[in-house]
């Protein structure tokens, strides 16, 4: 199909339909570029979120290990630090006066809350293995250290259970 337009001199000029496709091509190109930019922004946002989450998990692992070492230090200083604890109570580690102490006052480290719970341990009277039933072993305690923080509106918790035994009695 041919279009005829008047030129400046008043005569008719010929214009083909292919020239009209230029506008469509420009719109398609702009759409492709826009979608590409939006996808790139979405991928970069997700990678920042995953990177931050990975950092927090690494920090939590270090805090769990530090907590386990602090409990071992408490045991090494005096078994009374361990035997005086009430089973099932939430304790929080604090470094004070050059050593670690356990208190019931919550302690937040940056975005992390570290909690220590001590449980009594039972031993099978025949095999002396740790079991759910049997006789209470006052020389062995089960500690569970947990680290929790909020990530993307969700509370994430990592735990580290381990046994402590009175080595020096």
C-alpha angles and dihedrals in degrees: 000000000000128000122208121203131178114252126210092275092054095253125124121258130198121239123178127218092244090076089062091060091067090079092050091049091051091051092049091049092049090049093051092048092048093050091047092052092048092050091048091050091049093050092048092049091051092048091052090050092049091046092052091046091051090051091051092049090051092049090048091053091053091048091050092052091045089052092052091050091049091054090049089051090051089052092047092050094052133335086221087074087064103034092052092061120105113236115246095017119129111241129184126210120234129176106224135154093006095304143068122268133184118225137167092235111105114246121200120200109198101304095339131096113201118199130184122202123186122205130188118246128225125205129205106249093222104041099023088225119144108259142157091256132042137061123341113254107210091187094061128056133181114227124194117192116194131188120197134181140158116257119178093341093309125106110234119197129189122187137197118195120192141156126245121199129192099249097174103057 
